[in-house]
Amino acid sequence: MARLFADEDFPVPVVERLRKLGHDVMTVRQADLDNLGTTDSAILITAASNGRAVLTMNRRDFIALHLADSSHSGIVVCTRDDDVEALSKRIDAAVAPFPSLLGLLLRVNRPSRAN
């Protein structure tokens, strides 16, 4: 199972569901970094120092960080989804094939809606 570091904007119910699925998820709050205006690069460094991949909804900034330097512990960027169960399962499925997320950028997208 994955070792993840949930960014400040990441939904706590999804974190809790991922833990039930067996993932080791630390939050920014648990690292005492919430509400401090911690930069995205500092979040990435903190996650790496704890051997964790960042889990975030902040797609644009973290994709840019990855493109600038892929020497990190991994980044999982997600689209917003109010369906906690579905998002948790998509994240679980995205990380499952990889024994390590080192240097990887994984995109977990909400499925398109049929018209």
VOGU-3710 file (C-alpha; in Angstrom, 3 decimals, decimal comma):
1> marlfadedf> 0,000/0,000/0,000  1,066/3,579/-0,639  2,571/6,063/1,786  0,847/9,369/1,029  0,959/12,957/2,262  -2,369/14,751/1,827  -2,092/18,414/0,924  -4,067/20,964/2,917  -6,843/21,161/0,323  -7,359/17,413/0,144
11> pvpvverlrk> -10,717/16,174/1,559  -10,405/14,478/4,952  -13,202/11,954/4,205  -11,138/10,658/1,274  -8,064/10,418/3,533  -10,087/8,387/6,034  -11,391/6,057/3,306  -7,886/5,542/1,894  -6,698/4,562/5,372  -9,491/1,977/5,557
21> lghdvmtvrq> -8,230/0,634/2,223  -4,835/0,113/3,870  -2,907/3,190/2,752  -0,650/5,074/5,161  -1,847/8,667/4,778  -0,399/11,585/6,722  -2,054/14,992/6,497  -0,578/18,479/6,453  -2,369/19,016/9,757  -0,637/16,010/11,328
31> adldnlgttd> 2,683/17,490/10,205  1,732/20,800/11,887  1,891/22,649/8,555  -1,770/23,623/8,166  -2,801/27,276/7,989  0,813/28,433/7,732  0,838/29,326/4,050  3,313/26,523/3,402  4,465/26,608/-0,212  3,779/23,735/-2,569
41> sailitaasn> 7,501/23,100/-2,966  7,847/22,881/0,840  4,949/20,381/0,906  6,735/18,312/-1,739  10,000/18,411/0,240  8,235/17,508/3,496  6,474/14,600/1,826  9,766/13,357/0,362  11,548/13,652/3,712  8,856/11,372/5,131
51> gravltmnrr> 9,040/8,939/2,195  5,552/9,868/1,012  3,931/10,876/-2,259  1,892/14,088/-2,239  -1,860/13,645/-2,639  -3,464/16,854/-3,883  -6,277/18,569/-5,751  -3,859/21,353/-6,698  -3,173/19,945/-10,135  -1,646/22,917/-11,919
61> dfialhlads> 1,013/23,780/-9,342  2,100/20,226/-8,571  2,245/19,219/-12,236  4,483/22,267/-12,799  6,707/21,209/-9,883  6,981/17,711/-11,346  7,864/19,038/-14,793  10,549/21,268/-13,263  12,102/18,435/-11,232  10,924/14,835/-11,009
71> shsgivvctr> 13,267/13,898/-8,161  10,535/13,605/-5,542  8,677/10,798/-3,759  5,705/10,968/-6,104  2,707/13,158/-6,776  -0,908/12,042/-7,138  -3,076/14,833/-8,554  -6,844/14,405/-8,470  -9,906/16,147/-9,855  -12,580/17,088/-7,346
81> dddvealskr> -15,329/14,560/-6,813  -18,040/14,662/-4,150  -18,284/10,862/-4,309  -15,755/9,975/-1,602  -16,027/6,250/-2,214  -15,487/6,539/-5,968  -12,525/8,921/-5,640  -10,911/6,703/-3,012  -11,254/3,653/-5,243  -9,769/5,515/-8,224
91> idaavapfps> -6,769/6,607/-6,146  -6,340/3,075/-4,797  -6,438/1,653/-8,331  -3,994/4,282/-9,631  -1,305/3,602/-7,029  -1,774/-0,189/-6,784  0,409/-1,180/-9,784  3,459/0,652/-8,447  5,714/-0,741/-5,708  7,140/2,798/-5,422
101> llglllrvnr> 5,799/6,168/-6,520  9,297/7,679/-6,546  9,511/10,295/-9,305  6,043/9,504/-10,658  3,178/11,853/-11,444  -0,168/10,048/-11,369  -3,346/11,744/-12,556  -6,619/10,574/-11,045  -9,486/12,080/-13,008  -13,213/12,127/-12,344
111> psran> -14,967/10,163/-15,106  -16,724/12,145/-17,803  -20,456/12,523/-17,369  -22,678/11,113/-20,087  -25,076/13,655/-21,576
//
